[in-house]
Amino acid sequence: MDGDEQLLRGRVYGRDHDDPDPGPRPDRTYAELVGGPLDGLLLDIHGRRAEEVEDGVALATELSKWPGGRALYGPRAGDPRGPGPGIVCRFHYTGDMP
């Protein structure tokens, strides 16, 4: 694991890079991002409806194939999903879009 990967691991997507506490909060629900440019980050899915979670997400990032583009992540059929709070599921990388 290189330095950039260590910097991202366990941080919450969207939190400021210099936030003194960029990790998860104990009262929130998260999906772990697996693969792709945002591998290791956590996505806050607290309060999202099940349908929204099933649809996956397109996350803005400068690390995608297209700078300023979006990295696509979503759940895999059959992946376990636990009750919250905490990390309850995994969103797998499926590609990039401009």
HELIX and SHEET records of a PDB file:
HELIX    1   1 GLY A    3  LEU A    8  1                                   6    
HELIX    2   2 ALA A   50  ASP A   55  1                                   6    
SHEET    1   A 5 LEU A  42  ASP A  44  0                                        
SHEET    2   A 5 THR A  29  VAL A  34 -1                                        
SHEET    3   A 5 GLY A  86  MET A  97  1                                        
SHEET    4   A 5 ARG A  70  GLY A  74 -1                                        
SHEET    5   A 5 VAL A  57  ALA A  60 -1                                        
END                                                                             
